[in-house]
Amino acid sequence: MKRKTMDGNEAAAYASYAFTEVATIYPITPSSPMAEHVDTWAANGMKNIFGQSVRLMEMQSEAGACGAMHGSLEAGALTTSYTASQGLMLMVPPLYRISGQLLPGVDGDALKENGSALEEARADLFALYYLADPKLIELGILDNPEAYKAEYYKFMMNGLMTQLNRIELGNDVEEAHMRNRQLIAKWALKHGKKQGKGGKDVVELARKGGKTYVRINDYEALRKLFGQLLGEVQRIKSEGDYKAGNELIQTYAVKIDPKLHKEVIERYSKLDIPPYRGFINPVYTPVTDAKGEITDIRISYPENYAEQMLRLSRDYSPLTK
């Protein structure tokens, strides 16, 4: 066995090169050495583990490198790209698309009536999982490593309880976004049984004072559950696995516990808060001085809700063009 001393960048590049057929690069510090090593090896004819030469493409931006990777992956090639720090954030839009890509030959409507809810679940799971990534702290996008917990709790609360206020007693969950939220929350509730620290449930519906509350006992374990479900939902979408997708929807996303449903509606009725709310967008008008420089911004609300919605439908609906 040969031994060689190398830093982490070279080691990561060396390991990935072995399984790479196409490399799409846009050098960015501190990941630049990875792309540079791969570029050098490819130029010198170094073979991958399959005995093939690696095709290297240097793009003009992180988004370009990620887009080229997407096309290469769709064509069936084992493809690698390298990035770090802000470069990763610039790759996020294409990564969302890649993560839900269908395999060649899969019908875009393969999941039929479950397609919308599963796509919503994939998108939310992607965001939930990466919201807790330490990289967001490193980049300064979040300023507190505990910040993600607020969103995790809000999401689980909504999926398990809050949104039930929008559904009449006796009805099932029908709307795709609501099915998505209940699917994720109920799946995590079930699969987190005794999987948390000390053998506790990761998430539980606790009772106190005759009322039900959502309690998260292990946020790190919850993130792992989100990752597991994300992988399965992405597999279902990519392979067009209707049977598995329908089983997820029917098991977790549709039916409502009537006792819990009644409790939620009764508790919300005391608040006198409508289940749906509309928002009026403000109009911002700049105030300038004699030199034309902006000195202030005036905020006004010249329309009521009905007038606003009629104007938006008139100005932006493709049916009116």
ZIDA-V616380 format. One record per backbone hydrogen bond with DSSP energy under -0.5 kcal/mol. NH is the residue of the N-H (numbers start at 1). CO is the residue of the C=O. If there is no record, write none. Layout:
BEGIN
{{NH,CO} {NH,CO}}
END
This chain:
BEGIN
{{11,7} {12,8} {13,9} {14,10} {15,11} {16,12} {17,13} {18,14} {19,16} {20,17} {21,78} {22,78} {23,55} {24,80} {25,23} {25,57} {31,28} {32,28} {34,31} {35,31} {36,32} {37,33} {38,34} {39,35} {40,36} {41,37} {42,38} {43,39} {44,40} {45,42} {46,41} {48,52} {49,18} {51,48} {54,46} {55,21} {56,54} {57,23} {59,25} {59,57} {65,61} {66,62} {67,63} {68,64} {69,65} {70,66} {71,67} {72,68} {73,69} {74,70} {75,71} {76,73} {77,72} {79,77} {80,22} {82,24} {87,84} {88,85} {89,85} {90,86} {91,87} {91,88} {92,89} {95,91} {96,92} {97,93} {98,94} {99,95} {100,96} {100,97} {101,98} {103,238} {106,103} {110,107} {112,109} {114,111} {115,112} {118,114} {119,115} {120,116} {121,117} {122,118} {123,119} {124,120} {125,121} {126,122} {127,123} {128,124} {129,125} {130,126} {131,127} {132,128} {132,129} {133,130} {136,133} {137,134} {138,134} {139,135} {140,137} {141,136} {142,136} {147,144} {149,146} {150,147} {151,147} {152,148} {153,149} {154,150} {155,151} {156,152} {157,153} {158,154} {159,155} {160,156} {161,157} {162,157} {163,158} {164,161} {165,162} {166,163} {167,164} {171,168} {173,254} {174,172} {179,175} {180,176} {181,177} {182,178} {183,179} {184,180} {185,181} {186,182} {187,183} {188,184} {189,185} {190,186} {191,187} {192,188} {193,190} {195,192} {196,200} {199,196} {200,197} {202,192} {204,215} {206,204} {206,213} {208,211} {211,208} {213,206} {215,204} {217,202} {217,215} {218,202} {222,218} {223,219} {224,220} {225,221} {226,222} {227,223} {228,224} {229,225} {230,226} {231,227} {232,228} {233,229} {234,230} {235,231} {236,232} {237,233} {238,234} {239,235} {240,236} {241,236} {242,240} {245,241} {246,242} {247,243} {248,244} {249,245} {250,246} {251,247} {252,248} {253,248} {253,249} {254,249} {258,256} {261,257} {262,258} {263,259} {264,260} {265,261} {266,262} {267,263} {268,264} {269,265} {270,266} {270,267} {271,268} {272,268} {273,268} {281,279} {283,300} {284,282} {285,283} {285,298} {286,284} {287,296} {288,286} {289,293} {292,289} {295,287} {296,287} {298,285} {300,283} {308,304} {309,305} {310,306} {311,307} {312,308} {313,309} {314,310} {315,311} {316,312} {317,313} {320,317} {321,318}}
END
